[in-house]
Amino acid sequence: MPKYLCQGSYTEQGLKGLLHEGGSKRRAMVDQLVREMGGKLEAFYFGFGSDDFHIVMDLPSNVDMAVVALVAQASGSVKSRIVVLMTPEEVDQAVKRKVDFHPAA
């Protein structure tokens, strides 16, 4: 199952919700959403700096990740970005593949 890193920050609206509900309820909501999509929440952390949250999750596909990201972004409470995470073994498979590529001259 593909693994994703979601990092981002809360908007003013999202921060008001976080102040009202607390961090544990935010994590529970994300966990529920990920499970509904057939995935698993691996980690959920809050942080200081440019990113307010760091979430690692497994989801069945990029389409499922897109659904989660679209719903979260459309809420207006977060601004986030997604990184597809690859295992070292997946990179091993990639470097063994041969493709016919010629750079532009």
N, C-alpha and C positions, 0 to 999 in steps of 0.2 A: 504494500500500500504506500503510495507517495507520502512524503513527509514535507511539511511546510513550516516556515518561520514567518510569523506575522508580527510586524513591529509598527507602532504608530503612536499617535497622541490623541487625546480627547479634545473636542471642541469645547467652547464655553458651556454649551448645553450638556455635553457628556460629562464634564467635570461637576456640574450641578447634580446630575444623576448619581455620580460616584460618591459625592459628599452625602447624598441622601441615603443611598443603599449600602455603601461600603464595598470594600474590595472582594470579600468572600462571595457576595451575591453576584458580582460581575463575573467572577470565575465560574460559578455555578451556571449562570446563563450561557456562557460560552461553551461549557462542557455539555449542556443540554443540546445546544444547537449542533455541535460537532457530532454528538451521538445520533441525533435525528438524521444526519447526513450519512450515517453508517461509519463514522470515524471514531477516533480516540484522541482525547486531549492529553498530551504528554506533559506539558509544562505551561504554567501561566505565572508570569512575574510582572510586578510593577517596578519601575526604575526612575531614577533621576536623570535629568539631561534632556536631550531633544526628543526622546521617546518615552512615553508614559507606560507602555506595556510591551511585553515580549512574550509571544505565545508560540509554542511548538505543538503541532497537531498532525495526526495521520488522517487522511481522507481518501476515499476510493479513487478519485480522479481529479484532474484539473477542472473539469466541469463542476464537480461538487465544491471545490475550493472557490471557483468563480461565484457560485451561488452565495456562499458564506460571505465573501468579500463584498459582493454587490448589496446584500441585505444590510451589512454593517455600515457601509459607506452611505447608502440611501437613508439611513436613520438620521444622518446629520450630526451624530454624536461622536464620530471618530474620523480621523484621516489616517489611513494605513497603507502599507505596502507589503507585498508578499514575496518571499524568496522560496523557490523550490529547492529543497535540500536533497543532496545525493550522497549515497554511501561511497566509501572508497572502492568497494567492489563494483559499483555501477560505473565509476570512472575507469576502473580497469577494463570493463567491457567496452566502454567508449573508445579508449585509446587503441584497442585491438581492431576496431572497425576500420576498414579502408574505404576511402571515397575518392572519386576522381574530381579534384578541385584544382583550378589554375587561377591565381590571382590576376586581376586586371592589369594590363600592361601599361 
